[in-house]
Amino acid sequence: MPIGKAKAPKAPKEKKPKKEKPPKEKKVKKGKDVPEEVDETGQEKKKKFPILMLIPAVVILAAAVIIFVFVLPGRNADKDPEVTPSVEPVPPVLPTELPVGEEIVPGMVLEADEFAAQAVLAKTITYTYTDLVDAGKAAETYVKQLKTADPRYYVVDEELVRQREEPDYSAAEGLVLMARPLPKPEPETPESAPPEESGEPESSDAPASAPPEEPSAPVEEAPDMVITVRIAWTPGQCVVTADEMLGKITAPPREENAGGSAQRPIGQQGAKDRIESMTPAELGLPGESMDQYVVFPLDGVEMVNDVACIRINVYNAADGSNEFMGGYLMSTDGLHLYRQDPSGDEIEILK
């Protein structure tokens, strides 16, 4: 049995914790992706967006707003708006002198309120024939000359209505007005562009379809114009004035007999007899007699200036060739006579 005091048992020594070494970073070989970081639970850590990078963008945006809203409008307001100079109307430039023979007539002077006025030289021409033995007879001869001219003139009134009667040329003084229509210029049509040639060969099996035509713009028609010849005679002289004016020669109204009813219409035979009783000069034909011509009326009626007419053809029978000399249209009342141009559809008024 051991002698002495029993020794108390020693407390066990605490073991020092082992130092854990941080895991070594694995080197990533070139060409391989970097592995994502993971947290303690083993999930990938989310990358945090760098908020500091937004600050410069916000500052730039605010500066741009301040410049465009406050700075630039203030600079433009300092500049005065451009002033458009006002143009005061000035008097028109017109001829100051109008020569009449050896004399000078003062020209018209207008104020600035007529700034758009223009002076257009008229096409009027006047001749005075003096030292005439019989001025009325000279006027009658001139009227016949114009009636047989090509194109011919017609005796009209101031409203350009054809007259059936002529003035008395045996009077000491008188006046007669003649006129003829002016041909209208042909309207200008825009040239169509040639079709574009494609490099692809055309197929003979496919049907050829024309491209849709675009609607053309309306062409403005030229106004009706006439040339007038005014013949005024007095003892010893005759004054002839030629001019042009707007207007259209029209036929006279139908005559009515004493009972108030219109003249009885003529038929084909009546129209033929009237043509044969006229001279070739009145019909615009050569020769001195209608005996050398064959007058042949056609069936039916045609409308000319809203007037029903009978067509009559005239042929040359002098040499046996029966050459067509012209087509004529006589109104069914016998008061109007028209001639159709053989080379076209133009209608000429003869009566």
Sequence and secondary structure as in RCSB ss.txt:
>XXXX:A:sequence
MPIGKAKAPKAPKEKKPKKEKPPKEKKVKKGKDVPEEVDETGQEKKKKFPILMLIPAVVILAAAVIIFVFVLPGR
NADKDPEVTPSVEPVPPVLPTELPVGEEIVPGMVLEADEFAAQAVLAKTITYTYTDLVDAGKAAETYVKQLKTAD
PRYYVVDEELVRQREEPDYSAAEGLVLMARPLPKPEPETPESAPPEESGEPESSDAPASAPPEEPSAPVEEAPDM
VITVRIAWTPGQCVVTADEMLGKITAPPREENAGGSAQRPIGQQGAKDRIESMTPAELGLPGESMDQYVVFPLDG
VEMVNDVACIRINVYNAADGSNEFMGGYLMSTDGLHLYRQDPSGDEIEILK
>XXXX:A:secstr
   S                         TTS     B TTS B      GGGHHHHHHHHHHHHHIIIIIHHHH
HHHS                SEEEETTEEEE     GGGTT        EEEEE S S HHHHHHHHHHHHHTSS
S  EEE TT BB SS   TTSSSEEEEEEEE                 SS   SSS                  E
EEEEEEEEETTEEEEEEEEEE   B     B TTS B     HHHHHHHHHTS TTTTT SSS GGGEEEEE SS
 EEETTEEEEEEEEEE SSS  EEEEEEEEETTSS EEEE TTSS EEE  
